[in-house]
Every structure is written in structure tokens, then in C-alpha cells.
Amino acid sequence: MSSRETPPYRADHVGSLLRPPELLQAREDFSNGKIDADELRGVEDAAIRDAVKLQEDVGLRSATDGEFRRATWHMDFIYSLGGVQKTPGQLKVKFHNADGDIEWTPAAMHVDSKITLEKPIFADHFEFLQSAVTSATPKLTIPSPSMVHYRGGRAAIEESVYPDMDQFWSDLTAAYADEVRALHDLGCRYLQFDDTSLAYLNDPNQRAEMAAKGDDAEHLHEAYIRHINEALAGRPEDMAITTHMCRGNFRSSWVAEGGYDFVAEALFNELDVDGFFMEWDDARSGGFEPLRFLPKGKVVVLGLVTTKSGELETKDLLKRRIEEATRYVDLDQLCISPQCGFSSTVEGNALTVEQEVDKLRLVVETADEVWG
């Protein structure tokens, strides 16, 4: 076995990092009118430089900006699409954790005109990240096209604008295809589509919710895969594309449960990406059996290190889990990472920056010992 020279790397990570206190304070000061946009950007810039150094210092070969300029992992991007408007949240999302449940009512969205890409989204984010790295590959994370549909479904899309949903998907995937090409032109060679829907749909309760909204829940994952492929059609050959799928991540809590069995065969064989970041940090993620569907030439990044608590896993545990996975797929087709980001929203998960660093370092050291 050997290290990988193209993404995803043997030791990799999902993307978001815990926001430092000074950044959280600056965001609050900006919202209260105490500082202007330039002052906020200066604090963001400094925090991102520190975050990049943190990632490079622990030995990671990819680095993100920690998603420090965003409020959430997905909605900042989605609201930047032409045709999408922010609306007050009405749907309460119930997250679960070991101590009970948390209800969150995120801001919602409404498609009230044709979907367009008015200008490349997060272009300035990527350009700054690119200037900040010294040894790592700059990696950008964006929500997949599925996320523009999953939360609200048909009800969030104005019927007078899109009486035919095929046209909605055509416009949306065309906007994404333009985004991918624009990011490549800026120098992006590592792009990740984050997609909770492809993990949520393994949960029968989530499929029941989508069916209640009028969707064909038993085949929705196949439609999403097809539309992601449309967004990636014609992508540059030298651009590595991965996807990350988790069951929810908010203040150390989750939404869905269940293994990847329902989506695995279509996911691995039909989705045109180079690597799959998938969570396997606890029993609610199911077993490794779905890996039997992984074809040659594709890679799965095993999310074995939890970001939902500060308790540090051991190398022996991680090596045993990797060995379990090799019952279904060749070791050369595997990498490891944390199971999700550390701060999918500004609130962050319940652990310290020191614990975050320990977990990232553990991933790197374990990968070095397993793959060399």
C-alpha cells in the first residue's frame, strides 16, 4: 500500500472547523453594527490563516478555510444562487444526542424566479484559501444540488416559475456546472459536494417525510444521483470531486439513523465522483457491508473519528475498524477521516480546539502507519 498523490488523501477531513472566539465575537459585532464588513473580513482572514496552519502542522495534505466565512455549511451558498430567496424558517428540525433532543428552526428558502449563477459563488473564499496554503491542497466544500430541493421539496419552488420540475433541475444543474468550471478556472483542483440527503434517505422515517411532501421517496436518491452527475458533466479531468454524506451535524447532534444499505448500490456505481466521505463513527451508521458495492477505481474515506465528542479514539480501534472494512473492499480503496465537520454551523460541536487538533493528528498518524 502507498500514499495517494491525488485527493482524497489517505488522511483527510471533511471541512468545517471550530470557530475561534474572536471570530464569533466579530460576527456578533458586525451584526450589531459595531464593526464594518472590512473589519470583519480582517478577522476572518487572520482566523483562516491560523486554521490553514493548524491543518498543515498536523500533517494533513488538504486544507479548507474551516468554512469560517459562513453561518452554515450549505445555506450561504444556496442563498447566493439567482432565483433563491431567504424566508423565515417554519419547519422545526429535530436533532438527537445522547442527552435528548434539540429542536432547530433554520431559515428556509423559496425559489421565486429562474435559477441562475449570477457570479461564481465562494470565488473570493477560494482565492484567499489558495493564497494561505503553503504545502496542502486547497479544498473547497459546497452543498450538492440535492440540497436545494431536499428541505422544502416541491412546496419551496414557485409553481408559476417552474410548472415542470424537469426545467428546475435543468437550470439548477446548469448553474452548478458553470460553478464547477469557474472554480477550476480559479485554480481549484479539489472540490467536495456535501450532501446529507443521500445519507438521510437510508432512514425510513426520512423517506416517509419526503413521501408526505409528494416525492417518490423510494427512488429519490436515484434522481439526486442523476442530477449531481448532470452538474458534473464535462468537469475538468484534473479536478478531483468528492462527496460527503452524513446524517446531520448540529451541536454534536444528528437527525437520521441507519446504515447506507438503501442507497449504496446506486451511490457507488452511478455517482460520478472520485471519493465518498462517509460516517462510520458509531452504531447508528450501520456496518461496512454496503462497501461490497464499491467498484474498482473509486475510493471511500472512512469517517471513523467522531467530531461529536472530545473523547479521543485509539489507533488500535481505528486499525481494527479499517480491517473490518477490508472484508468488503480492498485496503487500497480506503482512506480515513473524521466522520463530519467539527462545526457545520457557527455554533460548533461540543469539544475544544485542542481536542479537534488531537483528532486530526490521530487521523494522520493512523493513516501513516496503515498505508505508509
Disulfide bonds with the S-S distance in Angstrom:
none
